[in-house]
């Protein structure tokens, strides 16, 4: 007695639909956004902003074939926060409101 082969697993091409893939630019945008806030400032904030906006457009144009809109949005928000903090620090240092005095044991 022979049995029919088992059906393909859910999400495979056998059912006529594909599993949505996460957009890689969205992932990198979020990673760079986190790095920009933690340590890298403008060096990672600007690429996070650019990649996040690009990823959002690609995800929207894919009509459900790609996911990661939340990660792209997080990267954009973190990028803007990092840029704002970096610019604020540059202004404060430029005006002399914040100085780095090595003789001061308290830090700034």
Number of C-alpha atoms within 10 A of each C-alpha: 2 4 5 5 6 6 9 10 9 11 12 12 11 11 11 7 11 13 13 14 12 15 19 15 23 29 22 19 32 26 18 27 34 22 20 26 20 11 11 15 22 20 15 23 28 22 19 34 26 16 24 31 19 15 27 23 13 18 21 13 11 12 10 12 16 19 22 21 21 14 24 32 21 22 34 27 20 26 32 20 17 28 21 15 15 18 14 12 14 13 13 13 13 11 10 10 9 13 12 10 10 9 8 8 7 7 9 10
